[in-house]
Amino acid sequence: MKNRLRQLFNQLGIKVINQLPLFFLFSFLIATYVLLKYHLSKTLSVFLLTYTITGSVVIYPSKKLVDWIYTRNYTYLIELRATDEGIRVFKFPNEAWKEVKVKKGELFKAQNIEKDVFFCQTFNKNSFVTTGTWRGSISGVELLKQQEKIEEVRGSLEKMARDGLAVRTRLLSIVRGAVNKIARELAQETEKDVLYKGEEIKKAVEEEIEEAKVNE
């Protein structure tokens, strides 16, 4: 419909249409002057007043209609980049937007915005190929479940990080303590196998004394 009206206005001449407000204003002034200066018949006076008032009333809607017909609509594509470069915004006329192809996922449309604004992960301006986002692909309940899982994993990771930091801080003392423990256990085992116990020493001494008496 909009294209048909545009073609019709093109045939009539857009410049002429834009001058309609001035034309009706000029007509209203002339009609007022004629009615005040000359005594016209009642029918002609009513006609002039109706003509000028009607023309004046329809000026604003007509102007708005022309602006609406000749206003070019655009679609905006926002690329959400997971880098320090931030985001990029692309502007498409309706004809160009029809050429955009979605490679994966879906384009998320912004809510509560008058203009058509969509979000994507990546966009190749040479091939007009875009990658959709995960936004809007799952329900709010699923998002809450995923958030709970993330919080749980985050808590476990934080605990592991604290434990790991404590181990790294005490690593030298832990190694020293382990070495000392191993050395003590080794010394105890060596003393047990090599050194005589007190009773065995006493027994050996007594045997030597008895043997010495016999030899005498």
C-alpha positions as CSV (number, residue, x, y, z in Angstrom):
1,M,0.0,0.0,0.0
2,K,2.8,2.4,0.9
3,N,4.5,1.7,-2.4
4,R,1.3,2.3,-4.4
5,L,0.8,5.7,-2.6
6,R,4.4,6.6,-3.3
7,Q,3.9,5.9,-7.0
8,L,0.7,7.9,-7.1
9,F,2.4,10.9,-5.3
10,N,5.3,10.6,-7.7
11,Q,2.9,10.9,-10.6
12,L,1.2,14.0,-9.0
13,G,4.5,15.5,-8.2
14,I,5.9,15.5,-4.7
15,K,6.9,19.2,-5.0
16,V,3.3,20.2,-5.7
17,I,2.0,18.2,-2.7
18,N,4.6,19.8,-0.4
19,Q,3.3,23.2,-1.4
20,L,-0.4,22.4,-0.5
21,P,-0.1,24.0,3.0
22,L,0.9,27.3,1.4
23,F,-1.8,27.0,-1.2
24,F,-4.6,26.5,1.3
25,L,-3.3,29.2,3.5
26,F,-3.2,31.6,0.6
27,S,-6.7,30.6,-0.4
28,F,-8.0,31.1,3.1
29,L,-6.6,34.7,3.2
30,I,-8.1,35.5,-0.2
31,A,-11.5,34.1,0.8
32,T,-11.5,36.1,4.0
33,Y,-10.6,39.3,2.1
34,V,-13.4,38.7,-0.4
35,L,-16.0,38.0,2.2
36,L,-15.1,41.1,4.1
37,K,-14.9,43.4,1.1
38,Y,-17.7,42.2,-1.0
39,H,-21.3,41.2,-0.2
40,L,-21.6,37.8,-1.7
41,S,-24.6,35.5,-1.7
42,K,-25.1,33.2,1.2
43,T,-24.5,30.1,-0.8
44,L,-21.2,31.4,-2.2
45,S,-20.1,32.6,1.2
46,V,-20.8,29.2,2.7
47,F,-18.9,27.5,-0.1
48,L,-15.8,29.7,0.3
49,L,-15.8,29.2,4.1
50,T,-16.3,25.4,3.8
51,Y,-13.5,25.2,1.2
52,T,-11.0,27.2,3.1
53,I,-11.7,25.6,6.5
54,T,-11.7,22.1,5.1
55,G,-8.4,22.8,3.3
56,S,-6.8,24.2,6.4
57,V,-7.9,21.3,8.5
58,V,-6.5,18.6,6.2
59,I,-3.2,20.4,5.8
60,Y,-1.5,18.7,8.8
61,P,-2.8,15.2,8.2
62,S,-1.8,15.5,4.5
63,K,1.7,16.6,5.4
64,K,2.0,13.7,7.9
65,L,0.8,11.3,5.2
66,V,3.4,12.5,2.8
67,D,6.2,12.2,5.4
68,W,5.1,8.7,6.3
69,I,5.1,7.6,2.7
70,Y,8.5,9.0,2.0
71,T,10.1,8.1,5.3
72,R,12.6,5.2,4.8
73,N,12.4,2.5,7.4
74,Y,15.6,1.0,8.7
75,T,16.4,-2.2,10.6
76,Y,19.3,-2.2,13.1
77,L,21.6,-5.1,13.8
78,I,23.7,-5.0,16.9
79,E,26.7,-7.4,17.0
80,L,27.6,-8.5,20.5
81,R,31.3,-9.2,20.4
82,A,33.1,-11.1,23.2
83,T,36.2,-9.0,22.9
84,D,37.4,-5.6,24.2
85,E,36.1,-4.0,21.0
86,G,32.6,-3.9,22.4
87,I,29.7,-3.9,20.1
88,R,29.1,-2.9,16.4
89,V,25.8,-1.5,15.0
90,F,24.7,-2.0,11.4
91,K,21.9,-0.1,9.7
92,F,19.9,-1.7,6.9
93,P,17.2,-0.4,4.6
94,N,14.3,-2.8,4.1
95,E,15.6,-4.0,0.8
96,A,19.1,-4.7,2.2
97,W,17.7,-6.4,5.3
98,K,16.0,-9.0,3.2
99,E,19.4,-10.2,2.0
100,V,20.7,-10.9,5.6
101,K,21.0,-14.6,6.2
102,V,21.2,-16.3,9.7
103,K,23.8,-19.1,9.7
104,K,23.1,-20.5,13.2
105,G,20.5,-19.8,15.9
106,E,18.1,-17.0,15.8
107,L,18.3,-13.2,15.9
108,F,17.0,-11.8,19.2
109,K,14.6,-8.8,18.7
110,A,14.9,-6.0,21.2
111,Q,11.7,-5.4,23.3
112,N,9.9,-2.1,24.0
113,I,11.7,-0.3,21.1
114,E,9.7,1.3,18.3
115,K,12.4,0.5,15.7
116,D,13.3,-2.9,14.5
117,V,16.5,-3.8,16.5
118,F,18.0,-7.3,16.5
119,F,21.0,-8.8,18.3
120,C,23.6,-11.3,16.9
121,Q,26.9,-12.8,17.8
122,T,28.8,-12.1,14.6
123,F,28.0,-10.5,11.3
124,N,30.0,-10.6,8.0
125,K,29.3,-7.4,6.1
126,N,30.8,-8.9,2.9
127,S,28.6,-12.0,2.7
128,F,25.7,-10.6,4.8
129,V,25.8,-13.8,7.0
130,T,25.1,-13.5,10.7
131,T,25.2,-15.8,13.7
132,G,22.3,-15.7,16.1
133,T,22.4,-15.5,19.9
134,W,21.2,-17.8,22.6
135,R,19.0,-15.0,24.0
136,G,15.3,-15.9,23.8
137,S,16.0,-19.5,23.0
138,I,15.2,-21.0,26.4
139,S,12.6,-20.2,29.0
140,G,13.0,-18.2,32.2
141,V,12.7,-21.4,34.3
142,E,15.6,-23.0,32.4
143,L,17.6,-19.8,32.9
144,L,17.0,-20.0,36.7
145,K,18.1,-23.7,36.7
146,Q,21.2,-22.9,34.8
147,Q,22.0,-20.0,37.1
148,E,21.6,-22.3,40.2
149,K,24.1,-24.8,38.6
150,I,26.5,-21.9,37.8
151,E,26.3,-20.7,41.5
152,E,26.9,-24.3,42.7
153,V,29.9,-24.8,40.4
154,R,31.2,-21.4,41.3
155,G,31.1,-22.2,45.0
156,S,33.0,-25.5,44.5
157,L,35.6,-23.7,42.3
158,E,36.1,-21.0,44.9
159,K,36.6,-23.6,47.7
160,M,39.1,-25.5,45.5
161,A,40.9,-22.2,44.8
162,R,41.2,-21.4,48.5
163,D,42.4,-24.9,49.3
164,G,45.0,-24.7,46.5
165,L,46.2,-21.3,47.7
166,A,46.6,-22.7,51.2
167,V,48.6,-25.7,49.9
168,R,50.8,-23.5,47.8
169,T,51.4,-21.2,50.8
170,R,52.4,-24.1,53.1
171,L,54.1,-26.2,50.5
172,L,57.6,-25.7,51.9
173,S,56.6,-26.6,55.4
174,I,54.6,-29.6,54.2
175,V,57.5,-31.0,52.3
176,R,59.9,-30.4,55.2
177,G,57.5,-32.1,57.6
178,A,57.1,-35.1,55.3
179,V,60.9,-35.5,54.9
180,N,61.4,-35.3,58.6
181,K,58.7,-37.9,59.2
182,I,60.3,-40.3,56.7
183,A,63.7,-39.7,58.2
184,R,62.5,-40.5,61.7
185,E,60.7,-43.7,60.6
186,L,63.9,-44.8,58.7
187,A,66.1,-44.1,61.7
188,Q,63.7,-46.1,63.9
189,E,63.7,-49.1,61.6
190,T,67.5,-48.9,61.3
191,E,68.0,-48.8,65.1
192,K,65.6,-51.7,65.5
193,D,67.5,-53.9,63.1
194,V,71.1,-52.8,63.9
195,L,71.4,-51.8,67.5
196,Y,71.2,-54.3,70.5
197,K,68.5,-53.9,73.0
198,G,69.4,-53.4,76.6
199,E,68.5,-57.0,77.7
200,E,70.6,-58.6,75.0
201,I,73.6,-56.5,75.9
202,K,73.2,-57.6,79.6
203,K,72.9,-61.2,78.6
204,A,76.0,-61.0,76.4
205,V,78.0,-59.4,79.2
206,E,76.9,-62.1,81.7
207,E,77.9,-64.8,79.2
208,E,81.3,-63.3,78.7
209,I,81.8,-63.2,82.5
210,E,80.8,-66.8,83.0
211,E,83.1,-67.9,80.2
212,A,86.0,-66.0,81.8
213,K,85.4,-67.8,85.2
214,V,85.5,-71.2,83.5
215,N,88.7,-70.4,81.8
216,E,90.3,-69.5,85.1
